[in-house]
Amino acid sequence: MYISRKTYTVSRAVLTAMELVGVLSVAVLAPNALQIFKMFGRSGKEKKQRNSIRLLYDINSTIIRLAKEKCVKVEYREDGTYVSLTRKGKERLLQYEYGAHRENKDSWDGRWRLVVFDVSERKRKIRDKLRRSLVSYGFMRMQNSVWIYPYDCEDFISIIKTDKKLWGDVLYVVADRVEGVDQYKRVFGLT
């Protein structure tokens, strides 16, 4: 089955948002709702509005498709429509993450990516979730708060820092040379 890049991107964004937030409140559009907006003219403001409506339509149609695929659960309540991630949705998200992770493995540039963090004890749950995210992405622990990975992953780390509000607590380092990495070369299959 062919999945276009746009479908992949929107699906991944929707699933990621649901994983981060838990439950989304959405306004699900009727499938033909965009037909109404074709009557509008082509001024700059109206074009931006149509683009926003198009994005909303793409997101909603993705949610409907993901619901049919049982990746999300849609609940209709009096106060709105709510969407939550299912186990199958979490598995799909891991597949997307693994796919992105796997694409990077083809070309190691000889540089190491280190994540160094100092998250206080009062944020213990967030710290533990950060560690689990690093492990699931493929990082190896060098020390308690120092993790190593050979491939570019700056976007992934930026998302984690933003999501967990850890901007000053997590550092992303790209290094040409790191002491004692021979064992990690073997683990990552780089020798």
MODELLER restraints for C-alpha pairs under 7 A, 6 or more apart:
rsr = mdl.restraints
at = mdl.atoms
rsr.add(forms.Gaussian(group=physical.xy_distance, feature=features.Distance(at['CA:10:A'], at['CA:59:A']), mean=6.55, stdev=0.5))
rsr.add(forms.Gaussian(group=physical.xy_distance, feature=features.Distance(at['CA:10:A'], at['CA:62:A']), mean=6.98, stdev=0.5))
rsr.add(forms.Gaussian(group=physical.xy_distance, feature=features.Distance(at['CA:11:A'], at['CA:62:A']), mean=6.14, stdev=0.5))
rsr.add(forms.Gaussian(group=physical.xy_distance, feature=features.Distance(at['CA:12:A'], at['CA:93:A']), mean=6.57, stdev=0.5))
rsr.add(forms.Gaussian(group=physical.xy_distance, feature=features.Distance(at['CA:12:A'], at['CA:96:A']), mean=6.86, stdev=0.5))
rsr.add(forms.Gaussian(group=physical.xy_distance, feature=features.Distance(at['CA:15:A'], at['CA:89:A']), mean=6.87, stdev=0.5))
rsr.add(forms.Gaussian(group=physical.xy_distance, feature=features.Distance(at['CA:15:A'], at['CA:93:A']), mean=6.36, stdev=0.5))
rsr.add(forms.Gaussian(group=physical.xy_distance, feature=features.Distance(at['CA:18:A'], at['CA:24:A']), mean=6.30, stdev=0.5))
rsr.add(forms.Gaussian(group=physical.xy_distance, feature=features.Distance(at['CA:18:A'], at['CA:84:A']), mean=6.31, stdev=0.5))
rsr.add(forms.Gaussian(group=physical.xy_distance, feature=features.Distance(at['CA:18:A'], at['CA:85:A']), mean=6.01, stdev=0.5))
rsr.add(forms.Gaussian(group=physical.xy_distance, feature=features.Distance(at['CA:19:A'], at['CA:85:A']), mean=6.67, stdev=0.5))
rsr.add(forms.Gaussian(group=physical.xy_distance, feature=features.Distance(at['CA:22:A'], at['CA:84:A']), mean=6.29, stdev=0.5))
rsr.add(forms.Gaussian(group=physical.xy_distance, feature=features.Distance(at['CA:23:A'], at['CA:82:A']), mean=6.45, stdev=0.5))
rsr.add(forms.Gaussian(group=physical.xy_distance, feature=features.Distance(at['CA:23:A'], at['CA:83:A']), mean=5.57, stdev=0.5))
rsr.add(forms.Gaussian(group=physical.xy_distance, feature=features.Distance(at['CA:23:A'], at['CA:84:A']), mean=4.64, stdev=0.5))
rsr.add(forms.Gaussian(group=physical.xy_distance, feature=features.Distance(at['CA:24:A'], at['CA:82:A']), mean=5.49, stdev=0.5))
rsr.add(forms.Gaussian(group=physical.xy_distance, feature=features.Distance(at['CA:24:A'], at['CA:83:A']), mean=5.12, stdev=0.5))
rsr.add(forms.Gaussian(group=physical.xy_distance, feature=features.Distance(at['CA:24:A'], at['CA:84:A']), mean=6.48, stdev=0.5))
rsr.add(forms.Gaussian(group=physical.xy_distance, feature=features.Distance(at['CA:25:A'], at['CA:80:A']), mean=6.84, stdev=0.5))
rsr.add(forms.Gaussian(group=physical.xy_distance, feature=features.Distance(at['CA:25:A'], at['CA:81:A']), mean=5.72, stdev=0.5))
rsr.add(forms.Gaussian(group=physical.xy_distance, feature=features.Distance(at['CA:25:A'], at['CA:82:A']), mean=4.48, stdev=0.5))
rsr.add(forms.Gaussian(group=physical.xy_distance, feature=features.Distance(at['CA:25:A'], at['CA:83:A']), mean=6.40, stdev=0.5))
rsr.add(forms.Gaussian(group=physical.xy_distance, feature=features.Distance(at['CA:26:A'], at['CA:81:A']), mean=5.52, stdev=0.5))
rsr.add(forms.Gaussian(group=physical.xy_distance, feature=features.Distance(at['CA:26:A'], at['CA:82:A']), mean=6.04, stdev=0.5))
rsr.add(forms.Gaussian(group=physical.xy_distance, feature=features.Distance(at['CA:27:A'], at['CA:81:A']), mean=6.36, stdev=0.5))
rsr.add(forms.Gaussian(group=physical.xy_distance, feature=features.Distance(at['CA:28:A'], at['CA:60:A']), mean=5.53, stdev=0.5))
rsr.add(forms.Gaussian(group=physical.xy_distance, feature=features.Distance(at['CA:29:A'], at['CA:57:A']), mean=6.77, stdev=0.5))
rsr.add(forms.Gaussian(group=physical.xy_distance, feature=features.Distance(at['CA:29:A'], at['CA:60:A']), mean=6.42, stdev=0.5))
rsr.add(forms.Gaussian(group=physical.xy_distance, feature=features.Distance(at['CA:66:A'], at['CA:72:A']), mean=5.79, stdev=0.5))
rsr.add(forms.Gaussian(group=physical.xy_distance, feature=features.Distance(at['CA:67:A'], at['CA:73:A']), mean=5.92, stdev=0.5))
rsr.add(forms.Gaussian(group=physical.xy_distance, feature=features.Distance(at['CA:67:A'], at['CA:74:A']), mean=6.74, stdev=0.5))
rsr.add(forms.Gaussian(group=physical.xy_distance, feature=features.Distance(at['CA:70:A'], at['CA:88:A']), mean=6.66, stdev=0.5))
rsr.add(forms.Gaussian(group=physical.xy_distance, feature=features.Distance(at['CA:71:A'], at['CA:85:A']), mean=6.38, stdev=0.5))
rsr.add(forms.Gaussian(group=physical.xy_distance, feature=features.Distance(at['CA:71:A'], at['CA:86:A']), mean=5.43, stdev=0.5))
rsr.add(forms.Gaussian(group=physical.xy_distance, feature=features.Distance(at['CA:71:A'], at['CA:88:A']), mean=4.98, stdev=0.5))
rsr.add(forms.Gaussian(group=physical.xy_distance, feature=features.Distance(at['CA:71:A'], at['CA:89:A']), mean=3.77, stdev=0.5))
rsr.add(forms.Gaussian(group=physical.xy_distance, feature=features.Distance(at['CA:72:A'], at['CA:83:A']), mean=6.46, stdev=0.5))
rsr.add(forms.Gaussian(group=physical.xy_distance, feature=features.Distance(at['CA:72:A'], at['CA:84:A']), mean=5.52, stdev=0.5))
rsr.add(forms.Gaussian(group=physical.xy_distance, feature=features.Distance(at['CA:72:A'], at['CA:85:A']), mean=4.57, stdev=0.5))
rsr.add(forms.Gaussian(group=physical.xy_distance, feature=features.Distance(at['CA:72:A'], at['CA:86:A']), mean=5.16, stdev=0.5))
rsr.add(forms.Gaussian(group=physical.xy_distance, feature=features.Distance(at['CA:72:A'], at['CA:89:A']), mean=5.99, stdev=0.5))
rsr.add(forms.Gaussian(group=physical.xy_distance, feature=features.Distance(at['CA:73:A'], at['CA:83:A']), mean=5.57, stdev=0.5))
rsr.add(forms.Gaussian(group=physical.xy_distance, feature=features.Distance(at['CA:73:A'], at['CA:84:A']), mean=5.26, stdev=0.5))
rsr.add(forms.Gaussian(group=physical.xy_distance, feature=features.Distance(at['CA:73:A'], at['CA:85:A']), mean=6.33, stdev=0.5))
rsr.add(forms.Gaussian(group=physical.xy_distance, feature=features.Distance(at['CA:73:A'], at['CA:86:A']), mean=6.42, stdev=0.5))
rsr.add(forms.Gaussian(group=physical.xy_distance, feature=features.Distance(at['CA:74:A'], at['CA:81:A']), mean=6.99, stdev=0.5))
rsr.add(forms.Gaussian(group=physical.xy_distance, feature=features.Distance(at['CA:74:A'], at['CA:82:A']), mean=5.77, stdev=0.5))
rsr.add(forms.Gaussian(group=physical.xy_distance, feature=features.Distance(at['CA:74:A'], at['CA:83:A']), mean=4.57, stdev=0.5))
rsr.add(forms.Gaussian(group=physical.xy_distance, feature=features.Distance(at['CA:74:A'], at['CA:84:A']), mean=6.69, stdev=0.5))
rsr.add(forms.Gaussian(group=physical.xy_distance, feature=features.Distance(at['CA:75:A'], at['CA:81:A']), mean=5.76, stdev=0.5))
rsr.add(forms.Gaussian(group=physical.xy_distance, feature=features.Distance(at['CA:75:A'], at['CA:82:A']), mean=5.16, stdev=0.5))
rsr.add(forms.Gaussian(group=physical.xy_distance, feature=features.Distance(at['CA:75:A'], at['CA:83:A']), mean=6.31, stdev=0.5))
rsr.add(forms.Gaussian(group=physical.xy_distance, feature=features.Distance(at['CA:76:A'], at['CA:82:A']), mean=6.48, stdev=0.5))
rsr.add(forms.Gaussian(group=physical.xy_distance, feature=features.Distance(at['CA:104:A'], at['CA:151:A']), mean=6.14, stdev=0.5))
rsr.add(forms.Gaussian(group=physical.xy_distance, feature=features.Distance(at['CA:105:A'], at['CA:151:A']), mean=6.75, stdev=0.5))
rsr.add(forms.Gaussian(group=physical.xy_distance, feature=features.Distance(at['CA:108:A'], at['CA:150:A']), mean=6.76, stdev=0.5))
rsr.add(forms.Gaussian(group=physical.xy_distance, feature=features.Distance(at['CA:108:A'], at['CA:151:A']), mean=6.06, stdev=0.5))
rsr.add(forms.Gaussian(group=physical.xy_distance, feature=features.Distance(at['CA:110:A'], at['CA:176:A']), mean=6.82, stdev=0.5))
rsr.add(forms.Gaussian(group=physical.xy_distance, feature=features.Distance(at['CA:111:A'], at['CA:150:A']), mean=6.35, stdev=0.5))
rsr.add(forms.Gaussian(group=physical.xy_distance, feature=features.Distance(at['CA:111:A'], at['CA:174:A']), mean=6.55, stdev=0.5))
rsr.add(forms.Gaussian(group=physical.xy_distance, feature=features.Distance(at['CA:111:A'], at['CA:175:A']), mean=5.55, stdev=0.5))
rsr.add(forms.Gaussian(group=physical.xy_distance, feature=features.Distance(at['CA:111:A'], at['CA:176:A']), mean=4.67, stdev=0.5))
rsr.add(forms.Gaussian(group=physical.xy_distance, feature=features.Distance(at['CA:112:A'], at['CA:148:A']), mean=6.82, stdev=0.5))
rsr.add(forms.Gaussian(group=physical.xy_distance, feature=features.Distance(at['CA:112:A'], at['CA:149:A']), mean=6.01, stdev=0.5))
rsr.add(forms.Gaussian(group=physical.xy_distance, feature=features.Distance(at['CA:112:A'], at['CA:150:A']), mean=4.65, stdev=0.5))
rsr.add(forms.Gaussian(group=physical.xy_distance, feature=features.Distance(at['CA:112:A'], at['CA:174:A']), mean=5.66, stdev=0.5))
rsr.add(forms.Gaussian(group=physical.xy_distance, feature=features.Distance(at['CA:112:A'], at['CA:175:A']), mean=5.14, stdev=0.5))
rsr.add(forms.Gaussian(group=physical.xy_distance, feature=features.Distance(at['CA:112:A'], at['CA:176:A']), mean=6.34, stdev=0.5))
rsr.add(forms.Gaussian(group=physical.xy_distance, feature=features.Distance(at['CA:113:A'], at['CA:148:A']), mean=5.69, stdev=0.5))
rsr.add(forms.Gaussian(group=physical.xy_distance, feature=features.Distance(at['CA:113:A'], at['CA:149:A']), mean=5.06, stdev=0.5))
rsr.add(forms.Gaussian(group=physical.xy_distance, feature=features.Distance(at['CA:113:A'], at['CA:150:A']), mean=5.70, stdev=0.5))
rsr.add(forms.Gaussian(group=physical.xy_distance, feature=features.Distance(at['CA:113:A'], at['CA:151:A']), mean=6.74, stdev=0.5))
rsr.add(forms.Gaussian(group=physical.xy_distance, feature=features.Distance(at['CA:113:A'], at['CA:152:A']), mean=6.96, stdev=0.5))
rsr.add(forms.Gaussian(group=physical.xy_distance, feature=features.Distance(at['CA:113:A'], at['CA:173:A']), mean=5.63, stdev=0.5))
rsr.add(forms.Gaussian(group=physical.xy_distance, feature=features.Distance(at['CA:113:A'], at['CA:174:A']), mean=4.67, stdev=0.5))
rsr.add(forms.Gaussian(group=physical.xy_distance, feature=features.Distance(at['CA:113:A'], at['CA:175:A']), mean=6.43, stdev=0.5))
rsr.add(forms.Gaussian(group=physical.xy_distance, feature=features.Distance(at['CA:114:A'], at['CA:146:A']), mean=6.75, stdev=0.5))
rsr.add(forms.Gaussian(group=physical.xy_distance, feature=features.Distance(at['CA:114:A'], at['CA:147:A']), mean=5.51, stdev=0.5))
rsr.add(forms.Gaussian(group=physical.xy_distance, feature=features.Distance(at['CA:114:A'], at['CA:148:A']), mean=4.60, stdev=0.5))
rsr.add(forms.Gaussian(group=physical.xy_distance, feature=features.Distance(at['CA:114:A'], at['CA:149:A']), mean=6.43, stdev=0.5))
rsr.add(forms.Gaussian(group=physical.xy_distance, feature=features.Distance(at['CA:114:A'], at['CA:172:A']), mean=5.86, stdev=0.5))
rsr.add(forms.Gaussian(group=physical.xy_distance, feature=features.Distance(at['CA:114:A'], at['CA:173:A']), mean=4.93, stdev=0.5))
rsr.add(forms.Gaussian(group=physical.xy_distance, feature=features.Distance(at['CA:114:A'], at['CA:174:A']), mean=6.36, stdev=0.5))
rsr.add(forms.Gaussian(group=physical.xy_distance, feature=features.Distance(at['CA:115:A'], at['CA:146:A']), mean=5.72, stdev=0.5))
rsr.add(forms.Gaussian(group=physical.xy_distance, feature=features.Distance(at['CA:115:A'], at['CA:147:A']), mean=5.12, stdev=0.5))
rsr.add(forms.Gaussian(group=physical.xy_distance, feature=features.Distance(at['CA:115:A'], at['CA:148:A']), mean=6.50, stdev=0.5))
rsr.add(forms.Gaussian(group=physical.xy_distance, feature=features.Distance(at['CA:115:A'], at['CA:170:A']), mean=6.84, stdev=0.5))
rsr.add(forms.Gaussian(group=physical.xy_distance, feature=features.Distance(at['CA:115:A'], at['CA:171:A']), mean=5.66, stdev=0.5))
rsr.add(forms.Gaussian(group=physical.xy_distance, feature=features.Distance(at['CA:115:A'], at['CA:172:A']), mean=4.82, stdev=0.5))
rsr.add(forms.Gaussian(group=physical.xy_distance, feature=features.Distance(at['CA:115:A'], at['CA:173:A']), mean=6.30, stdev=0.5))
rsr.add(forms.Gaussian(group=physical.xy_distance, feature=features.Distance(at['CA:116:A'], at['CA:145:A']), mean=5.62, stdev=0.5))
rsr.add(forms.Gaussian(group=physical.xy_distance, feature=features.Distance(at['CA:116:A'], at['CA:146:A']), mean=4.60, stdev=0.5))
rsr.add(forms.Gaussian(group=physical.xy_distance, feature=features.Distance(at['CA:116:A'], at['CA:147:A']), mean=6.54, stdev=0.5))
rsr.add(forms.Gaussian(group=physical.xy_distance, feature=features.Distance(at['CA:116:A'], at['CA:170:A']), mean=5.77, stdev=0.5))
rsr.add(forms.Gaussian(group=physical.xy_distance, feature=features.Distance(at['CA:116:A'], at['CA:171:A']), mean=5.12, stdev=0.5))
rsr.add(forms.Gaussian(group=physical.xy_distance, feature=features.Distance(at['CA:116:A'], at['CA:172:A']), mean=6.64, stdev=0.5))
rsr.add(forms.Gaussian(group=physical.xy_distance, feature=features.Distance(at['CA:117:A'], at['CA:145:A']), mean=5.39, stdev=0.5))
rsr.add(forms.Gaussian(group=physical.xy_distance, feature=features.Distance(at['CA:117:A'], at['CA:146:A']), mean=6.82, stdev=0.5))
rsr.add(forms.Gaussian(group=physical.xy_distance, feature=features.Distance(at['CA:117:A'], at['CA:169:A']), mean=5.47, stdev=0.5))
rsr.add(forms.Gaussian(group=physical.xy_distance, feature=features.Distance(at['CA:117:A'], at['CA:170:A']), mean=4.28, stdev=0.5))
rsr.add(forms.Gaussian(group=physical.xy_distance, feature=features.Distance(at['CA:117:A'], at['CA:171:A']), mean=6.14, stdev=0.5))
rsr.add(forms.Gaussian(group=physical.xy_distance, feature=features.Distance(at['CA:118:A'], at['CA:145:A']), mean=6.79, stdev=0.5))
rsr.add(forms.Gaussian(group=physical.xy_distance, feature=features.Distance(at['CA:118:A'], at['CA:169:A']), mean=5.28, stdev=0.5))
rsr.add(forms.Gaussian(group=physical.xy_distance, feature=features.Distance(at['CA:118:A'], at['CA:170:A']), mean=6.63, stdev=0.5))
rsr.add(forms.Gaussian(group=physical.xy_distance, feature=features.Distance(at['CA:119:A'], at['CA:127:A']), mean=6.04, stdev=0.5))
rsr.add(forms.Gaussian(group=physical.xy_distance, feature=features.Distance(at['CA:119:A'], at['CA:169:A']), mean=5.73, stdev=0.5))
rsr.add(forms.Gaussian(group=physical.xy_distance, feature=features.Distance(at['CA:126:A'], at['CA:164:A']), mean=6.83, stdev=0.5))
rsr.add(forms.Gaussian(group=physical.xy_distance, feature=features.Distance(at['CA:139:A'], at['CA:147:A']), mean=6.10, stdev=0.5))
rsr.add(forms.Gaussian(group=physical.xy_distance, feature=features.Distance(at['CA:139:A'], at['CA:148:A']), mean=5.52, stdev=0.5))
rsr.add(forms.Gaussian(group=physical.xy_distance, feature=features.Distance(at['CA:139:A'], at['CA:149:A']), mean=5.00, stdev=0.5))
rsr.add(forms.Gaussian(group=physical.xy_distance, feature=features.Distance(at['CA:140:A'], at['CA:147:A']), mean=5.54, stdev=0.5))
rsr.add(forms.Gaussian(group=physical.xy_distance, feature=features.Distance(at['CA:140:A'], at['CA:148:A']), mean=5.33, stdev=0.5))
rsr.add(forms.Gaussian(group=physical.xy_distance, feature=features.Distance(at['CA:140:A'], at['CA:149:A']), mean=6.58, stdev=0.5))
rsr.add(forms.Gaussian(group=physical.xy_distance, feature=features.Distance(at['CA:141:A'], at['CA:147:A']), mean=4.46, stdev=0.5))
rsr.add(forms.Gaussian(group=physical.xy_distance, feature=features.Distance(at['CA:141:A'], at['CA:148:A']), mean=6.36, stdev=0.5))
rsr.add(forms.Gaussian(group=physical.xy_distance, feature=features.Distance(at['CA:142:A'], at['CA:148:A']), mean=6.57, stdev=0.5))
rsr.add(forms.Gaussian(group=physical.xy_distance, feature=features.Distance(at['CA:161:A'], at['CA:167:A']), mean=5.31, stdev=0.5))
rsr.add(forms.Gaussian(group=physical.xy_distance, feature=features.Distance(at['CA:161:A'], at['CA:170:A']), mean=6.87, stdev=0.5))
rsr.add(forms.Gaussian(group=physical.xy_distance, feature=features.Distance(at['CA:185:A'], at['CA:191:A']), mean=5.85, stdev=0.5))
